[in-house]
Structure formats: C-alpha cells, structure tokens
C-alpha cells in the first residue's frame, strides 16, 4: 500500500466555503496512476464578497499523520480485509447509466475549483474502462452545468432506473448552505438545485443507484435516499468541510477512492487483485480522515457511506 508523500498542500474543496485559487498545477491524468506529488504553493486569497462562497486559505498538511501513531490512536488501524457481500445479479453494460457533473470554471465572481471537472472526467474514464457504454455515460462540465441542464440530467437518469439497471450520479463542485441545514448544488448560472429536488427526482427510480457527492457538507444530500437499493457516499458529513488536493488536480475524496484506491490498487486489502466498492470506500474513508486529521480551523473531513450493504462489486460488475 503506497503512502502519501510528505509535503501535501490541501485546499478547502472549492465546493463549499471555498478556498481561494491555488497555484497552477498540471491537470490530472485520467486513468493514469497518480505519481508521488511534490509540495505546491498557494496564491493570496481574495477578499470575499456576498456573492462568493466564503474564502479560506489553503492548508499546509504533513501527510505523515496518515501513518503516525496519532492517526492510528484516533482512527484505529488502516482498514484490513473485510467481507463484502456480492450481489446476486449484475447489471449488463446496456443497463448501466451515469450522469457525471463537475465544475471547475465558474462564472465570475464565483471562485473556480481545482477539482470539479477533473473529478467528473476521471469518473468517466474509469466507467468506460470498466465496460460502460459511452452513450450511457453523460458528462457535464463547466459551462454545460446550468440549473436547467442539471435538472434535466437528473430526470433522464431517474427515468432509466428500473429493475435490472444500475444508475450512478456524481457531482463535484460548489455547494451552498441555505436556511441552516439545507444544501444546494451550485451550477454555473447560480440556478441552484436544492437537495430536496435531487432526492425527489432520483427517488423516482426503482433500480439500483449510487449517489456520490464530492463537496463540503456532502452528507446533507443523503436525506432519505440511502436504502437497500440506494448507496449514498459523500466526501464529508453534513457538518464538515472537505478538501481538494491541487497537485493531483482532484478532490481528496475522488483521488483516494478512484485513483489511489481503485486504479492504483491501494484499497486491495485482501490482495486478490480485485478492488471492491467496499474496499475502496473503507480505504478512502480512513485516509481522508488521516490526512486531514489536524486541519485548522475546519478540522478533518469524514466521508460517509450509507445504504446498500451489498458492496462486493466493482465498476465492471455493478449490481442489478
């Protein structure tokens, strides 16, 4: 299992109370293994305005917390081999559908993100490599992600969710808190999509579903979605911030789950050459906490995984 290199620079995931811009870094290489990154600097944080998410400076972190006694004492040992139940049926490629949404390039004065579009593109690369059909994988990035377009894609996905299918919705970008615990997805045109709308539309489906949100307070989007039919995962709880990692060009959550955990095989706890979703989620959940454990002032991010207990599948053989 590869360890994260010393000298990580994390920024608050610009999908919440966002960090200011980070120093330019090369974009992520979708489908390519992540190399050990070198330290990266950050630029000055601009003064916030009422129309922007509240900026916060990037946070320098010594990722050795992932392996020092402090992390183990707080979190327990890194995850070992587990027992992940395989579903009895697999959805064939023609019955798999995905909507992948990521925004990096926002319209001024909203801050850009580092990871949004790259997260979504990495998801698409991984799904196609796992045998998903290109026409069934809808990718929306940057200017394509209007409120109207996002609602239409949610409806398209829900309409295809029926017994025997597997559907996936991923979002990486700004989110906004409204009225206390209410959360909204933040399209480029500021035509916000309420978490209750996301829940209501996706709940129309009757097939297996995975909803993944890479953003701050991501757990607030779970609502009543998690069930034996629906797996919900989020980068953080409903009360926490989340981070992105500029040298990867990815969010900490997506980088650990897809790139480090699945593509690099870091999550293969039993060493059988097959990384299950359960293994990936346990790996990304532990390391996301371990490498953000001492962050100030916002503290660690604690990913959430709720619902569908059958997690012995991979992207190449999702449940039906």
PyMOL commands that set and color helices and strands:
alter all, ss='L'
color gray80, all
select helices_A, chain A and resi 63-66+69-75+93-95+116-129+134-136+142-144+147-159+195-202+218-221+252-263+277-291
alter helices_A, ss='H'
color red, helices_A
select strands_A, chain A and resi 9-12+59-60+96-102+137-141+166-172+175-178+182-185+193-194+208-214+230-234+243-245+250-251+304-307
alter strands_A, ss='S'
color yellow, strands_A
deselect
rebuild
show_as cartoon
